[in-house]
Structure formats: C-alpha cells, structure tokens
Amino acid sequence: MNFKRAILTIAFVAAASQAFGQAAPAPAIEPILANPKVAKTLEDIKADDARTLDEQKRITEIPAPPYKEKIRAEYYQKRMQELGFKDAAIDAEGNVIALRKGSGGGRPKLVVSAHLDTVFPEGTDVTVKEKDGTFVAPGIGDDSRGLAALLSLIKAMNANEIATVGDIMFVGTVGEEELGNLRGVKALFRDHKDIDGFISIDGLGITRVVNQATGSHRYEFIFKGPGGHSFQEFGLPSAIHAMGRAIAKISELQPPSDPKTTFTVGTVVGGTSVNAIAAEARMAVDMRSNSTEELLKLEARLLDLVKEAVADENARWKSDKLSVEARMIGDRPAGIVPMDSPIVQATQRAVAAVTRAPRVTFAGSSTDSNIAMSLGIPAVTIGGGGEGGNWHSRNEWYKPTDAYFGPQNALLTVLMLTGLDGVTKPALVTRQGK
C-alpha cells in the first residue's frame, strides 16, 4: 500500500467533511497506516485473497435455509476455533460468537458480524459453478462473502498479533433474511448490554456504506368465509374476492418518495377448487420506510383498507360471514447514524485509504445493523469486497474483483474504532451506564 498517497487522500476527505459541516474530528488513521504490523496485516489479507475465495465457495455449499443454519454455524464455529478462538461458541439463538479481548478492560466493545442464513429453502442446489472467472450459486455473495471476509480479517489480525484497546466480538448471526426477523441480533443485544458499536459485513462494494436502517413491517392477512359450491350456493361472500378487493385498494396507495416508503403484496394463496367459493385466502404484505413515522402511517392506512375490503365484500352479498385476521410476521425498526459519528467517519477514512479515492456513498437498507441503530448504538453495514448481482436468486453471481479490499477496509475501520494498542486511542465511545 502507498501510505503517503493514502494519507493525502484521507486529508482531502477530512477537509471535504468539514466543508460539508461535519465538524466532529475524524478518527486518526495516519498512525495506524504507518504502523509496520498493520502494514504487514494489510499485505497478508491481500496475499490471502485466493484462499478467502475458496473459503467463500466452501461456505456457500453448506446449506443454511431460514431457521436451519445449524450445520453452517457448526462449521463457522470450527473455523473460528482453528483461527485461535478456542472458546468460540454457539449461543441459544444459534449465533456463533468469539471474543477478542483488548487492553482496555473490556471497553469499548465493538461487534463485527456477518450473517449465516440465506433466503433459499431446504433442498436448493447450492453447488458453486464457475464460468470465465465468475462464480454462480445461491447466496455466494449474500452473505457467504461477508462470512469469508470476516474469517480473513480474524486470520490476519491473529497471525500478526494485532493488539487493540477495545474488545472485539466477532459474530456469525442467524435470522437476518426474510422471516428470520433479525432474531440473531435481537438476541445478541438482549444478552449483551455492553456493546458500544456494531459493524455488519453484508453486500460487496466497499464504497457503499449503510448508515440508515430501513424499517419494515410485514403482515399476513387471513381472510375467512363460509365457503360453498360456486353454483348451488352462489351469493356467499368469497375470501378470495375480499382479498382481491384489498389488493386493489392497496395498489392505489401513494407513499412519499422522501423519505423513501414502499409496499408490496408479496405472496397470495387461497381456495380449494375452481368451482368453489373460497373459504380461506391469505396474503403477505411488506411495508418499508426510512422513517418510523411514515412506516406507521402507511401501516395504519393499509390495515384500514383491508378492513374496508372485507366490509365491501360482505355488503356486496348482504352478509356478515366474512372476516379477516391480521398477523404481524416481521418487525424491523428504522434508525440512522449521523454523518459526524465516529463510526461513519471511520468508514470514510478506511475506504479512502484502501481505494485511494474519497468516493463513499451512504445509503439506507434493511440489515442486521437495524437493531443497533434503533437502540441508538453506532452502527454501519459495509461490503465484503468484489462484485456481484442477481441477489436472492438461484443465479446469484460473484466476481472477485479487488475482493481483498473488503477485509482490508474492515481492518482499518475496526482499528480506528477500538484503538491500536500503544498507538491510538479508541474513536468508539463507551456508552455510559452500560
């Protein structure tokens, strides 16, 4: 790494931050870059690139369907133990946890995580296929790359005896995807009240940093009616017709574009026969917003529309026999970390050092960081390195272009936040009373 050029780039980023009104001083990175041990660790991460890709492929081929991450978790625990964490354990929720102690008596404590689960159901073919340097398999980027990058980071830090002031808790989480409802990180913050900062490695490009948590509410609506023969008992209300009315009403909603707020009816199912009045129908609805206030407004309006649809179907047939049950199946809180937060500043400086260019894009998304952000705990989600696409599809692809940038970026961010022992103080602030 060209340290002089990296330091000049970082100085430019700091000046630009102040120009945009970000008055808080950015965490110190220059002494970290100048440290021989850190320089060696960065080079080791780059040299480990091919092995890290092999690890990524190996992890991908261990199925981890929703709520069935156990086999992958056991493998991940074994790898952490092999890399030096003999006490790495799987908690009651299924998270894999290893604690790397610093010299500061346990504080500040930073979590660095990646998620174990995928969106793909049991039985999905997860064999990795290669064509012209591109690798295709379900989940190869999301989040097998994050898991592999985390192991690469651990390996390099331990091999070079990098000592920090703060503690680092490395975690492979469960339940990040779909109806997992962030159960892994919810349990993590329930059981560990002394966490001062949180980093999730999820996604690929390191110049995109998530500092805003997109909140989501998900509902299953169950429409129930008397049912009957389509000809003999014509005139009874239909659960499917009521659901159709509800979908039509929902489709006309116009949420604000800023803050971005969205909705979709994701799945529908119902009925027993083409010649039967449906006795039951179900639909699942996803609502998201970067604003808790707007999310709650959307939720209230949508729930009212579903009730109106049931009333309309009953009125159409002069009946009171149709009903609907609304069941929340997902709750992900919204939140935001300010631009002048040390954790955000640290990601800017790390990206500038690794890529030699101040081109960080900050964004909102729904990730494991949602929970920390909603609790007021500094958090970001950063990329694991490389390129990819077709997320959540069986044709998900990954290309290891500058893939080592991911764990290098994570290393520098972690060292700024936890402090390099004997060199810099932690930029991450210990939460009072915790």
Backbone hydrogen bonds, N-H to C=O, Kabsch-Sander energy under -0.5 kcal/mol:
donor,donor_aa,acceptor,acceptor_aa,energy
3,F,1,M,-1.2
6,A,2,N,-2.3
7,I,3,F,-2.8
8,L,4,K,-2.2
9,T,5,R,-2.2
10,I,6,A,-2.3
11,A,7,I,-2.1
12,F,8,L,-1.8
13,V,9,T,-2.1
14,A,10,I,-2.6
15,A,11,A,-2.1
16,A,12,F,-2.5
17,S,13,V,-2.5
18,Q,14,A,-2.0
19,A,15,A,-2.0
20,F,16,A,-1.5
21,G,18,Q,-1.7
22,Q,17,S,-2.6
23,A,21,G,-1.4
33,L,29,I,-2.7
34,A,30,E,-1.9
35,N,32,I,-1.0
39,A,35,N,-2.4
40,K,36,P,-2.3
41,T,37,K,-2.1
42,L,38,V,-2.7
43,E,39,A,-1.9
44,D,40,K,-2.4
45,I,41,T,-2.1
46,K,42,L,-1.8
47,A,43,E,-2.5
48,D,44,D,-1.5
49,D,46,K,-1.5
52,T,48,D,-2.6
53,L,49,D,-2.0
54,D,50,A,-2.0
55,E,51,R,-2.2
56,Q,52,T,-2.3
57,K,53,L,-2.3
58,R,54,D,-2.3
59,I,55,E,-2.7
60,T,56,Q,-2.1
61,E,57,K,-1.6
62,I,59,I,-1.9
68,K,65,P,-2.5
73,A,69,E,-2.8
74,E,70,K,-2.5
75,Y,71,I,-1.9
76,Y,72,R,-2.5
77,Q,73,A,-2.6
78,K,74,E,-2.0
79,R,75,Y,-2.2
80,M,76,Y,-2.4
81,Q,77,Q,-2.2
82,E,78,K,-2.2
83,L,79,R,-1.5
84,G,81,Q,-1.5
85,F,80,M,-2.3
86,K,84,G,-1.3
88,A,85,F,-1.9
89,A,97,I,-2.3
91,D,89,A,-0.5
91,D,95,N,-2.6
94,G,91,D,-0.9
96,V,172,G,-2.6
97,I,89,A,-3.1
97,I,95,N,-0.5
98,A,170,F,-2.5
100,R,98,A,-0.5
100,R,168,I,-3.4
101,K,99,L,-0.6
103,S,164,T,-1.9
104,G,165,V,-3.0
107,R,104,G,-0.7
110,L,108,P,-0.5
110,L,167,D,-2.5
111,V,197,G,-2.4
112,V,169,M,-2.5
113,S,199,I,-2.8
114,A,171,V,-1.7
116,L,173,T,-3.9
117,D,173,T,-0.6
118,T,64,A,-2.4
124,T,121,P,-1.7
126,V,124,T,-0.6
129,K,136,V,-2.5
131,K,134,T,-2.5
134,T,131,K,-1.5
135,F,398,Y,-3.2
136,V,129,K,-3.3
137,A,396,E,-2.3
140,I,137,A,-1.7
143,D,141,G,-0.7
144,S,139,G,-1.6
145,R,141,G,-0.5
146,G,141,G,-0.6
147,L,143,D,-2.3
148,A,144,S,-2.3
149,A,145,R,-2.8
150,L,146,G,-2.0
151,L,147,L,-1.7
152,S,148,A,-2.2
153,L,149,A,-2.2
154,I,150,L,-2.3
155,K,151,L,-2.7
156,A,152,S,-2.2
157,M,153,L,-2.4
158,N,154,I,-2.5
159,A,155,K,-2.4
160,N,156,A,-1.6
161,E,158,N,-1.1
162,I,157,M,-2.4
165,V,418,T,-0.7
165,V,419,G,-1.8
166,G,418,T,-2.2
167,D,108,P,-1.6
168,I,100,R,-2.8
169,M,110,L,-3.0
170,F,98,A,-2.8
170,F,168,I,-0.7
171,V,112,V,-2.2
172,G,96,V,-2.4
173,T,114,A,-2.2
173,T,171,V,-0.6
180,G,177,E,-2.7
181,N,178,E,-1.5
182,L,175,G,-2.1
183,R,175,G,-0.7
183,R,180,G,-1.7
184,G,174,V,-1.4
186,K,182,L,-2.2
187,A,183,R,-2.0
188,L,184,G,-2.0
189,F,185,V,-2.4
190,R,186,K,-1.4
191,D,187,A,-2.4
192,H,188,L,-1.6
193,K,191,D,-0.5
195,I,192,H,-0.7
196,D,109,K,-2.7
197,G,109,K,-1.3
198,F,378,P,-1.9
199,I,111,V,-2.5
200,S,380,V,-2.2
201,I,113,S,-3.3
202,D,200,S,-0.9
202,D,382,I,-2.0
208,R,205,G,-0.9
209,V,207,T,-0.6
209,V,361,T,-2.9
210,V,381,T,-2.5
211,N,209,V,-0.7
211,N,363,A,-1.5
212,Q,363,A,-1.3
213,A,335,G,-2.9
214,T,212,Q,-0.6
214,T,365,S,-2.6
215,G,213,A,-0.7
215,G,289,S,-2.4
216,S,332,R,-2.5
217,H,287,M,-2.1
218,R,330,G,-2.5
219,Y,285,V,-2.1
220,E,327,R,-2.9
221,F,219,Y,-0.5
221,F,283,M,-2.9
222,I,220,E,-0.5
222,I,325,E,-2.7
223,F,221,F,-0.6
223,F,281,A,-3.2
224,K,323,S,-2.7
225,G,279,A,-2.7
227,G,237,P,-0.6
228,G,277,I,-1.2
230,S,275,N,-2.1
233,E,229,H,-1.6
234,F,231,F,-1.1
235,G,236,L,-0.5
236,L,233,E,-1.2
239,A,278,A,-2.2
242,A,238,S,-2.2
243,M,239,A,-2.1
244,G,240,I,-2.7
245,R,241,H,-2.4
246,A,242,A,-2.3
247,I,243,M,-2.6
248,A,244,G,-2.4
249,K,245,R,-2.2
250,I,246,A,-2.7
251,S,247,I,-2.4
252,E,248,A,-0.6
252,E,249,K,-1.1
253,L,250,I,-1.9
261,T,256,P,-1.3
262,T,288,R,-2.7
264,T,286,D,-1.8
266,G,264,T,-0.9
266,G,284,A,-2.0
267,T,284,A,-1.1
269,V,282,R,-2.4
271,G,280,E,-2.1
276,A,273,S,-1.4
277,I,228,G,-3.5
278,A,276,A,-0.5
281,A,223,F,-1.9
282,R,269,V,-3.6
283,M,221,F,-1.8
284,A,267,T,-2.2
285,V,219,Y,-2.8
286,D,264,T,-2.7
287,M,217,H,-2.2
288,R,262,T,-2.4
289,S,215,G,-2.2
290,N,260,K,-1.8
295,L,291,S,-2.2
296,L,292,T,-2.3
297,K,293,E,-1.9
298,L,294,E,-2.6
299,E,295,L,-2.5
300,A,296,L,-2.3
301,R,297,K,-2.2
302,L,298,L,-2.6
303,L,299,E,-2.5
304,D,300,A,-1.8
305,L,301,R,-2.1
306,V,302,L,-2.0
307,K,303,L,-1.7
308,E,304,D,-2.5
309,A,305,L,-2.2
310,V,306,V,-1.8
311,A,307,K,-2.3
312,D,308,E,-2.6
313,E,309,A,-2.1
314,N,310,V,-2.4
315,A,311,A,-2.6
316,R,312,D,-2.3
317,W,313,E,-1.1
318,K,315,A,-1.2
319,S,314,N,-2.7
323,S,224,K,-2.6
325,E,222,I,-2.2
327,R,220,E,-2.6
327,R,325,E,-0.5
329,I,218,R,-2.8
330,G,218,R,-1.4
332,R,216,S,-3.0
335,G,213,A,-1.4
337,V,211,N,-2.7
341,S,338,P,-1.7
344,V,341,S,-0.6
345,Q,341,S,-2.6
346,A,342,P,-2.5
347,T,343,I,-1.5
348,Q,344,V,-1.9
349,R,345,Q,-2.2
350,A,346,A,-2.4
351,V,347,T,-2.5
352,A,348,Q,-2.2
353,A,349,R,-2.0
354,V,350,A,-2.4
355,T,351,V,-2.9
356,R,352,A,-1.5
359,R,357,A,-1.8
361,T,207,T,-3.7
363,A,209,V,-2.1
365,S,212,Q,-2.1
367,T,365,S,-0.7
370,N,367,T,-1.9
371,I,368,D,-0.9
372,A,368,D,-0.6
373,M,369,S,-2.5
374,S,370,N,-2.5
375,L,371,I,-1.3
375,L,372,A,-0.6
376,G,373,M,-1.4
377,I,372,A,-2.7
380,V,198,F,-1.7
381,T,210,V,-1.7
382,I,200,S,-2.7
384,G,203,G,-2.3
385,G,204,L,-2.6
386,G,401,T,-0.6
387,E,399,K,-2.8
389,G,397,W,-1.5
393,S,390,N,-1.4
396,E,393,S,-1.5
397,W,389,G,-2.0
398,Y,135,F,-2.5
399,K,387,E,-3.2
401,T,399,K,-1.9
402,D,400,P,-0.6
403,A,400,P,-1.1
405,F,402,D,-1.8
406,G,403,A,-1.8
408,Q,404,Y,-1.9
409,N,405,F,-2.7
410,A,406,G,-2.1
411,L,407,P,-2.3
412,L,408,Q,-2.1
413,T,409,N,-2.2
414,V,410,A,-2.7
415,L,411,L,-2.5
416,M,412,L,-2.0
417,L,413,T,-2.0
418,T,414,V,-2.9
419,G,415,L,-1.7
421,D,163,A,-2.1
421,D,419,G,-0.7
423,V,420,L,-2.8
424,T,420,L,-2.3
427,A,416,M,-1.8
428,L,417,L,-2.0
434,K,431,R,-1.2
